[in-house]
Amino acid sequence: MHDAAYSVDAVDLLSPLFACINVVKSAVYRTVAHNPLFPLAVSPVMVPKTDKQAQEQACAAYWNAAKARCLDRHAELRAHDDVSHPPSGVQVLDTKWVFDLKLNPDTHQIDKFRARVVANGGPQILGYDCFDVNASTASMCEFKLLLAVCAARDWELSHMDTTTAFISAPLKPDEVVYCYPPRGLDLGLDSAGRPKIWKLNTALEGTRPASMRWTQSSSAVISKFGFVPIGSGGAFWRYYDPPEDEILMCTHVDDFLLAHSNSRIGNRFDEFYGQHYTRRYGPATEYVGIRITRDRSQRQMFLSQALLLEQLLEREYQGILIRGDFHGEPRYIPTEDKWAQLRPCSTPFDFKMSRLSLDDSPAIPDVSLVHWMQRVVGSLMYILHSRPDVLHAVHQLARFVHNPGPTHVAALDHLLRYLAGTVDLTLIVGNWTDQDLKYESGFHLYGDASHKNQEMEFKGITGVMVFVLGTLIQGRSFVQSQLAASSCEAEYYAYSSAAKEGESVRLLLRDLGLVVVPTLLGDNQPAIATAKGPSQRSRTRHIDFTLALCRDFITRGDLLVEYVPTDDQVADIYTKQLGPGPYIRHRGRFMSLLPFLYQ
């Protein structure tokens, strides 16, 4: 069977719908640099989807060694017992091997071959054989706020990774889960002559309760040390022992990012945590796939997902060339300027192009095209964590992934060509500009809106940016849920949305001991007057009272509002397609190349 993705080698042996449902995922290939530790790993290295694929390649010995390490760890932690089949009617889950490569983000060499056993928890029924399954993870806003505080105070930044986290967390006594071992693993026969299976003692990855059991287990240890959760998510922690010892920590399953006032308190927590779980602890260079580069002399950090972005571009390279009807050989050629053939663009959207509309969608969706577009846009949505400059473009494209047409594909190709020319752009943490210095802790918001977008049933687009400590920690771009009768009304809706985003950050800062009132910057004076108090009642009496939240924050003194000229309205890039001049100028507020690239 063939991959049903929209690509140059897609074939039509099956109908697109049937192919998308039944196709076996093809293996992924990674472009890697040679590592003498793994002489058989020749680029590109295949990351297998099945154990059969792993055994058929030259790197089979490395994958088998990774499987052996995994099973040894299972035995060490008594993750499961080998038992006979349960009585008829008791559910037994399937398991499989999941493989991956750990790459060095600097050298692109393979650091480790990874293999783990993952269960298929889909058949588990919530409320019947599993109950509490939700587990919190730190939001990107909390993650960036932690980095901003760390950079501003020149704290230490460390990363802690728990080894085999899920099988380190016990199940509840009343939770009974049976699993078949991965295919090819022989456990012997029971007294009835049937192959033995696993009865889980711990939360195997893939089972529905696994994340919650690990979160409960690790949170108990973290709280015992003296941490208290702050914010509303339960994954952002603070330890404070005045006058010198303080730690801020974000947790994402088994990955912990710590900003601590001195190395002594960081080492003390590492030793305490190590008494309960096996972990790796050291300086932070990466967190949830985001590369962190630090310039302590300037008290700045730079966030990048260049490795993920390059993998996406390599995968889509050939298709972009063919769909764009470019001259030259339509294949990926790794050279010093390896993306030059894509003709990189200066903006995510072609500002001369008409706005995207559902009118460009076909009457009958092409399912293979839908599958391809959802996959690419889904990858771009994760890249937004370090590339907020393309937020508006990705938001607009995401509205058409259910039924894309030729215009939408051309717009996505244009965005990929822009990213090809800006792979080295990074999000700056601690970029104190003259505008940031005007406000306490640099805490200010931008709210803006476009009005009467015909292609969206005349609804406006809201753009919101939240800056703290010289860092863009929150950005949003979305279609307004109601029509606005005027640009003043559309802007006022945007100010209400910005006020809510600012309030959530204000409460986080309050929990950190920073009592700061944010300032909202808008470029529509009638909307600012409406936000400050009743005015022109005959023109505003139809506005939904629930959107008067902005006015309430101002009345209570929790928000200030100031006018900013349109040329200085940074959130403008989140509401419309701008030309290269204003777009690049606004982008410079929060994006930059790494400092060493200038030297």
N, C-alpha and C positions, 0 to 999 in steps of 0.2 A: 504494500500500500504506500501511497505517496502523501507527503505533507500537503494539506489543503490550503496552506497560507498563500496570500497573494504575492507571488514572486515570479521571477522569470522562468523558473523551472517547474512551476505548477502544471499539473496535467489533469485532464478531465476524464480519467477512467471511470470516476464515479460522479454522481451529481454533487454539487458543492455542499448541499445540506447533509447528505449522507456521509460525505468525506469528513466534514467538521465534527460529526457525532462519533464516527467510528475510527478515525485515523489514529494510529499509534504515533505518539510524539517522536519526532526524529531526534537524534543525538545532537548535542551542541558542541561546536568546535571553538577552542580558545587559542588565540595567537599568543605564544609564550616565547620568552628568551631561554636559551639553553642553560640548564643547571647541571653541573657535573654530578650532583647527588642523584640525579635521575637520568642517566644516559639514554634510556630507551624512550624518553618522552621527547619526541621530535615534533616541532610546531608544524601545523596546528594539532593540538591534542584534543581528542574527542572526550567529552564528558558523557558517559553512557547513561541512557535512561533505564536500562535493564541490566541485570547481572549477566545475561547472555551476551550483550554487547560488550560488557567489561572483559569477559573471558576471551573474546575474539580479537582483541587488539594487542599491540605490542606491550602496552603498559599493564597487562593483566596482573603481573606479579606485584606491582605497586597497589593496585586496587585490592588484591587479596590480602596484602599486608594491612591495609586500612580496615578491612573487614575483620581480620583477626584481632586488631587492637580494640575495635568496637565490642566484639563478643567477650574479650577478656575483661573489659570494663563492666559489662553486664554481669558477669560472674562475680566480680569483686564486690559489686553493690547489691548482689542478690536481687536483681531487677525482676526475676521471674523464676518460677519453679516448673520443672518438666512434669506434667501430669497426664492422666488419661482423659479421654474425651468426656465432657460434661454430659448430663442427661439430655435426652432429646428435647429440643425447643429452646435450649440455652444458646445464645448467640456467640459465635466464634469469629473474631475479626481477622481479616487478611493482613499480612505485612509484606513489605518489600524492601530491597536495598535502595538507598538514595545516595548517589555519588556526587562529589563536587571537588573543585580544586581551590586551594587557598593560594592566591597569587600575591607576590610582593608588589605593592602599588608603584614603587619607584623603579624597580628593575624589570618587572613583568616576568620574573622567574617564578617557578612553582616552589612554594614553601612546603606544601603538604598535600598529599592525596587524602581525601576524606570519604568515609563511608559510614552510614548510620542506618539503623533499622527504624522504619516508620510504619505505623499502623494506619489502616483505612478506617477512621472513626466515623465515616459518613452514616453507616447503618445504625449507630447508637441513637437511641430515641431520647430526646430531652424530656425529663420528668418521669422516665420509666427506668432506664438503666444508667442515666447520668443526670446530674442536677445542676449544680453551679458550674458554669463553663466559661464565664467571662473573666478576663484578666486585663488589668490596665497596663499601658505602656506610656512612657513620657511622650508628650506631644513635641513637635518640632519647635513650637514657640518656647516651651520650657527648655529644650535643648539649647537653643540659640541664646536664651536669656542666661543660662548657666555659663556659656562661653563668654558672653559680653561682660558678666560680673568678673569672671576669672581674668579676662584681659585687662579690664579697668583697674583691678586691684593687684595685678601681677601675681596671682596665685599659681600654685602648682596644678597641673592638669594630668590626671592619671586615668587609666582604663583597666577595668577588671573583667575578666571573662571566666565564667564558671564552666568547668569541663563536665560534659554529659549532665547538664542541669536537670532535664526532665526525669531521668531515672535516678536522680538523687532525692526526689520528692516522693514520699510514700503516699499510697492511696488511702482513702478513708476505710475504716474497718468494714463498712457495709457496701463498699464498692468491689464487685467481683467482675473481673474482665479476663476473658480467655482470648488467646491469639494463636493463629497458626504461625510457626516459624517461617522465615523467608524461604522461598523455593530453593532447594538444593541443600538445605541444612538438615541433617539427619539426627533426630533425637532418640532413635530407637523405637521399639514397639512396646505397647502396654500389654497387660495380661490377656486382653481380648484380641491381640494381634493387630491392633490399629496403631498408626503412628502417633507418638505422643505430641502434645501441644504445650503452649505456655499458659500458665496462670500468673497474671501480673501481680507483683508486690509494689511496684512503683509506677509512676505516670509515664508510660511509654509515649514518645512523640507521635502525634497523629490522633491519639485518642482524645475525645472531646474534653474530658476533665483535666488534661495534662497541664495546660497553661495555668489554670486556676490553682491546681495543687502546687505547682512550682512557685507561683506568686505567694501563696499562703505560707509555704515553707520558708522561702527566702525573706519575706517581710518580717516574720517572727524573729529571725536572726538580726536583721537590720534594726528593728525596733529595740531589741535587747541591748544593742550597743549604745543607744541613746538618740537615734534619728527620730524625727517626727515628720509625717507627710505634710506638704504644703500644697496649696492649690486644690483643685477639685478632682484631679485625675488619680491620685494615690500612687503615682510613680515618680514624683519629684520630692526629694527628701532633703531635710536640713538637720545638721548636727551643730549645736552651738554651745561652747563651753568658754565663756568670756574669761579673760580678755583676749586670748591669742588663738584659741582653737575653734575653727569653723570649717564645715564641709557642706558643699552642695552636691547632690547626686541625682542623676537621671538613670532610671532603670528601663531597659528594653529586653524583657525576658531574661536571658542570662548575661547580657552585656550591661555593665555599669560604667558610667562616666562620672568621675569625681573631680571637683574643683575644691582644693583644700588650701587653707591659709599657710600651712607649712608642711614639710615632708614628714615631720615626726607624727603628726596626727593621722596622716594618710597611711603610714606604715603600721601604726597601731590598729587601725581598722582592718588592714590587710591581714595582720596576724590573728585578730579576733575572728574574722570571717573564715580564715583558713582552718580554724579548729572545727568547722562544721562542713565545709565543702572544699573540693579540690578546685583551685583557681589559678589563673595567670594574671599577674599584676605588673604594671609598668607604665612608662610615659605614654600618653594618649597620642596616637597618630591617625587613628581611624575609629569611627563609631557608626554602626548600622550602615556601612558602605560609603560613608562620607569621609573623605580624606581631610585631615586637619593639619595645616601648616602654620607654624607660629613664628612671629617676629617679636620677641620679648622686648627688644630695644625700643620699638615703636608702640608696644602694648596693643598689638593687632594679631588677628588670626585670619586665615583664609580657608574657606570651605570649598571642596571640589569633588565632583563625581566623574572626573574625566575618564576613569577606567570603564565605568558603566556606559558612558556616552560613546566612547570609541567602540565598544562591543556592539552597541546599537547601530552605529554608522557602518561598521564592517559588514553587519548582517544585511543592511539595506542599500549598500553601495551600488551593487550591480543594478538593482531595480530602479534607483534614482537616475542612473545614467541612461537606461533604456527608455524610461518613461519621459525623460527630458529631451530625448532625441539628441544627446550630445555627440559630438564628433570624437573619434578615438576609440580605442579598445574598451568595450564595456565590461571591465573586470577590475577588481581591487588590486592596485599595484602599490605595495608598501615602499614608499620613497621618503625622502626627508620632508617634502611637502606633500604628504600622502593624500590630502583631501583636495588638492588643487583642481583635480579633474571634475569635482562637483560644482565648481564655480561658486564659491561661498558668497552669501548675500550679507548686506549690512544691517538688515532688520528682519525680525521673525516673520512679519507679514509684508507682502508687496503693497506699499501704501497706495499705489496706482490701481490696484486690483479692486473690483467691486466687492462689497461685503458678502460673506458667506450666507447662503440662504437654503432653506429646505426646498425651494423651487428647483435647485440644481440636483436634487436626489432623484434617482430613477423610480419608476412606478413600482417595480418589483426589485427588492434588495438582492444584490449579488452576495450570497452568504460567504463565499470565499473572500471577497473584498471586505466584508464586515469583519470577518475573523482577523484578517491582516491589520486593518485599521485599529481595531480594539487592542491588538497586541502592541502596536507601535505607540499609540496614544497612552496606553497603560504604562509603558516604560517611561515615557516623557513625564507622566504625572509624578513618578517617584523622583525623577531628576529635578523637579521643581524645588526640592528641598535646598539645593545649592545653586539653582539657576532661576531665581524669581523673575529674571528679565523676560522670560518667555511665558509667564503665567497667563497673560491675556490671550496669547495665541493658542496655547494648549486648551484653555477654557472654551474658546470658540470652536476648536476642532472637536472637542469632546461632545459637543451638542449634536454631531452628525455621525457618530460612530455606528449608530444603529442602521443607517442607510446612506452611506457616502456615495457621492457622484464624482465625475471627473474633476470638477472644480475643487472639491474638498481634497482629493488626492494631490492635485497640483499645489494647493496651499500647504499640505503636510510636507511635500517634497521641498517647498520653499523654506519651511521651518527647519528641516533637517540640513539643508544647505547653509542656513544661517549658523546652526550649531557646529557644522563642520569647520566654519571659519573662526569660531570662538570657543573651541574645546578648552583652551587654557584660561578662560575667564573664571574667576572665583568670586564667591560672596565674601565681602569684607566684614569682619567683626572688629569693632573699635575704630571705625572710620569717622573721626570727629571733624565735621565741617563747621564753617561759620554758623550755619543754620542750627546745628546740634548744640553749639555752645550757648545759644540764646536761652535754652531751657534747662531747668534743673534735671540732672541725670540724663539730659538729652532726650527726655520723654515727650514726644509730640506725634501727632497723627496727621495723615492726609486723607481727605475724603473728596471724591470727585464722581461725576456721573455724566454720561452722554444721554441725549434726549431724543426721543422719537426715532428709533431704529426700525425702519419699515420692514426689514427682513425678519424682525423679531416681534411682529404684531405691534409695532410702535412702542415697545417697552424699552426702558433705559438700561444701561449697564453701569453698575456700581463698581468703583475701584477704591480700595482701602489699603493704606500702608501704616504700620506702627513702627516707629523708631525709638529705641532705648539704648543709651550708652553708645551712641554712634553706630548702631546695628539695626538693620531691618529684620525684626524678629517675627513679623506677621504681615502677610499680604493676601488680599482677596480680590477676585474679579468675578462677578456673577450678574446674571440678568435679573432685573428687579421683578418682583412678583406682581406688581400692579402698574397700571398705566399712570403716567403723570401728565397733568394738563399743561404744564409749563416747565421750563428748565429750572425755575426756582423750586418747584415741587420735586423734581427728579433729584436735584442736589440735596434737598432736605432729607429725602429718603436715604441718600448716601451718607449724610452726616449722622443719621440715627444708627445706621449699620456700623459706622466708624466708632461711634460712642460705645457700642456694645463691645467691640473688639478692644478698645482702649480700657474699658472698665475691667475686663478679665485680666489684662496685664497689670493694671493698677493694683488689683487685689493680690496678684503674685508678688509685686514689689513690696506691698504692705507686709506680707508674710515674711519677707526678707529683711524687714526693718527699715525700708525706704518709703517714707510717706511723701508721695509726690503727686501733684495734680497735673494731668496731661493737658496739652494744648492742641486743639483741633484746628487745622489750617484748611480753609476753603476759599475758592475763588469766585463765589457767587454772593454778592452782598445782600440781595433780598433774602436768600436762603439763610444767611447768617443772622439777619434781623429776625426772621421767623423762628429760628432756633433759640434766640435769646429771650423772646417773649412774644405775646400776641401782637400781631401787626397786620394791617390790611385784612381785617377779618372776613370781608366779603370774598376775598380771593383764596383764603386758606381754610375756610370752615368745612370744606369737604374732605380734608386730609384725615385719615384714620387716626384716632386718638392714641392707638397703641404705638404709633410712630413718634409720639411726643416724648419718647424716652430721652432723646438728646436734650430737649428743653428741661426735663426733670433733673438730669445730671448737672446742667449748668446752674439751675436754681439752687441745688444743694451744695454747690461749690466743688463738685467732683470733676468738673470739666471746664476748661476755658476755650473760647473760640476767637480766632483771629483771621483776618483777611490776608490772602497771599495772592500776588499777581498770577495770572494764568500761565505765564512763561516759567514761573517757579513752582507750579503745581506738579509735583513728581508723580502723583497718582494718575496723571493723564495717560501714562503708558498702559494703564490697566483698563482703559475705557474705549480706546479707539486705535486705529492703525495710524501711527505717526511716521513722518519721513525720517531719514537718517539723522538730520541735524538735531532736532529736539529729542529724538529717541536716545541717541548716544549720550547727549548731555544729561538727561535724566538718569540714564543707566549708570553714569559715573558716580552717582550718589552712593551706590551700594555694591557695585561690581568693579573688579579690577583684575589685571594680570598679577601673577606672583611677583614680588619685588625683584627676585633674581633675574627675571626675564627682561627687566629694564637695564641691567648692568652689561 
